[in-house]
Amino acid sequence: MGLAWSVVNMLRKNLSPLVLSFLDPMREQYRDSELHVCTHIRQGNNETGDWERKKWRHIDFETIANATLATMRHHAEESGAKKVTVFVA
């Protein structure tokens, strides 16, 4: 875990002023949160060809999003956190 924190700190120390101007307001919003929950659901980027033909790789976005939200909520409730920050990408 030490190596991972070293990389994170190195990246943080080398952010440009432009990137910091974007990130700092978000950081202020979650600074005092007890729990941070993040999800990224990739539906595809209107790809064609191979990906388009592989229907088994496609998802029902609404089902996945609702199940993810329910799981995140359950985790937050089980943790006992009073203030939770949710990031969705």
Order of alpha helices (4+ residues) and beta strands (2+ residues): alpha-alpha-beta-alpha-alpha-beta
